[in-house]
Amino acid sequence: MCIPASFIITRQRTLWLVNSDSHEDIIDFYSLKEGDFVRIEISPPNMDYTFPIDQWVYKTDQDILPEWHNDKWAEEMCRLELPKWYKAHVITSGKHKLSGKISKIILGGMVEVTGQTGGDCRFVDNSQGKVTGQIGGNCRFYDNSQGKVTGQIGGNCRFVGNSQGKVTGQTGGYCWFVGNSQGKVTGQTGGNCRFVDNSQGKVTGQIGGNCRFYDNSQGKVTGQTGGNCWFYGNSKKMEL
């Protein structure tokens, strides 16, 4: 999996996309042939996107390099493009509405995501988000972020770290609660909802789909009329 920020460098150009951070998407978009480019990543230490971009770490993301490639020159060229990439991909404040194929890292502000069809949307730090009708792609909440997810049809939605989430009306896809995250799941009719590690969850009115608790996770399940709800390992079904 590509780690933002992702670049492709050729003999003449440094390439990236606004609505994707996938090397393969960049290669396909520009119809490049193997041997004519090199995959590059510049990412912050410990995946902490609050670091200033001049402290982000350069990496060549492939083992076999063409003869023409010069790593020092490639780093200089990619770092020249990094501020433009950051402006296009990172939200730090304000209110925003996003839809379709998305490639965003949200550090702050309030963001509404509607009908995500692909790409990667990340809420980090203390950001807040509302996600409605996700069809594809990845939507992730990290750190202390908070999110409300409604009507997920497909794709992957993950709450990680100390994030908190409310999931309503999930009909498909995967919704994960990982680490110390906490979640409330209401009216699940399909798809998969999973609590792992030390996460905690309240599941109300499950009609269908699969809800699973793993590891040391804890859960309260109320009003289940259908579907499957499992507790594995050291997970506990808490008393109501």
N, C-alpha and C positions, 0 to 999 in steps of 0.2 A: 504494500500500500504506500502511495506517495505521501510524503510529509510536507505540508506547506512551509515555505513557498517552493513551487516546482517550476523549473525552467527547462527549455530545450535550447541548446546553442548549436549553431551551424558555423560554417566558415565565414558567413557574412552577417548573420542575424542572431539576436537573442529573443526567443519566442515564449509567450505565455498567453493564457486565456482569462477572460473576465469571469465566465460562468463555469469554469472547471479548474481544478488544480491537479488533474491527472496527466502524467507524462504521455500516456497512450492517447488521450483525447487531443493533446497538442499535436502529436505526430500525425494522427488521422486528419485533423483539421487542415494541416498544411501539406498533407500528402507527401510526407518525407520517407526516404528510403534508408534502411539500416546501413550504417557506415557514413552517412551524411550528417549525423548529428550526435550529440552527447546529452544524456539526462543529468540535470543538476538540481540539487536541493539547497536552499539556504533557510535554516530553521533556528528558532531560539533555543537556548540551553533549557533542558528539562521540559521542552514543549510549553514553556511559559511565554505566551505571546504579549505579555506586558513589558518584556525586555525591549529596550531601544533597538532598532533594526541594525545599527552599526555593531551590535554585540552578537548578532545572529551568526551561526556557524555554517560555513560553506562545505559542501560535500558533493563529490562526483558519484552519481547513483547508478553506475554500471561497471562491470569488471573489465570488459574488453573495450579499449579505446582506439579510435582511428589514428593513423600516423600524424595527421595534420593537427591534432588536438594539443593545445598548450594550456595547462591548468591555471597558470598565473594570469594569462590573458583572459581565459574564460571566467575566472572569478571577478576580475575587474569589470567585464561586460555585464555579468549578471547583477553585480552590486549596483551598477548604474541604473538598472531596471527595477531594483527592489523597491524604492520609494513609490514608483508608479503601481507596482503590484499591490503594495500595502494599502494605498489609497483606494484601489478597486475592490479589495478583498476584506478589509478590516473595518468594522464599525465600532466606534469608541463612545458615542453618545447620541442623544436625540431619538426621535421616533421614526421608524422605518417600516415599510410594507414590502415583502418579497414574495415572489411566486415563480413557478416553473423550475428550471434547472438552476441550482444555486451553489455558489462557492463563497461562503462568508464565514468569518470569525468574528463573533460579537463579544466585545470586551465590556461594553456598557450600553446604557440606553434601553429602550423598549422596542422590541422587534416583533412584528406579526408576520408569520410565514403561512401562506395559503397555497394549497395545491402543489406542494413540492413534488416534482417528477423525477429529479435526479440530482447528482452532485452531492455536496457535503456542506452542512450548516452546523456551526459549532458555537454554542453559548458558553463562555468561560468567565472566570472571575465572579463578579456580582451581577451579571447581566440577567435580564428577564425576557421571556418570550412566550408567545402564543402560536401554536402550530395547529393548523386546521386542514383536514383532508389530505394528509400526506399520502402520495401514491407510490413514490420511489425515492431512491437516494438515502442519505444518512443524515439524521438530525440528532445532535448530541448536546447534552448539558453537562458541564464540568464544574469543579470547584464548588462555589456557593451559589451557582445560578439557580433560577427557578423557572419552571415552565408548565404551561397548560397545553395538553395535547388532546384534540377533539377529532373524532371521526377518522382515525388512521385507517387507511385502506391497504397500504403496502409499504415497503421500505423498512428501514430500521430506525428506531428512536431509542436513545440510550441516556440514562441518567447516571452520572459517575461522580465519585468523590462524595462531597457533602451536598450535592444538588437535591432539589425537591421537585416532585412533579405530580400533577393531577392528570389522569388519563381517562377520558370519557368516550364511550361509544366506539371502542376499537373493533373493527370488523376484519382486519387482516394485518399482515406484516408482523414485525417483531418489536416489542417494547421491553427494554432491559433496565433493571435497577441494579447498579453495581456499587461496590465499596460500601460507604456509609449512607448512601442515598435513601430517600424516603419517598414513598409513592402511595397515592390513592387512586384506585382503579374502579370505575363505575360503569356498569352496563356493557361489559365486554360481550360481544356476540360472535367473535371469531378471532383468528390470529393467535399469536403467542405472547404472553406476558410472563417475564421471568425475573425473580428476585434472587440475587446471588450475594456471596460474601457476608457482610454484616447489614445488609439493607433491611428495611422494614416496610411492610405494606398493609394497606387496608383494601380489601376487595369486596365490592358491594354489587349485588344484583347480576352476577355473572350468568349469562344465558347460553353462551357457547364458547368455543375456542379452548385454549389450554393456558392455565395459570400454574406456574411452578415456583416453588421455594427451594433453594439449594443452600449448602454450607451452613452458616450460622444465621441465616436470615430468619425473620419472624413475620408472621402474618395473621391478620384477622379476616375471616371470610364470612360474609353475611348475605343471606337471601339468594344463595346459588340455586338456580332452577335448571341449569344445563351446563354442558361443557365438562372439562376436567380440571381439578385443582389438586396438585400433588405437593407433598412435603418430603424432601430428601435429606440425607446426611444428618447434620445436627440442627436442621431448621425446626422451628416450633410453630405450632398452631396455637395462637394466643387465645385465652378465654375472653369471651365477650362480656 
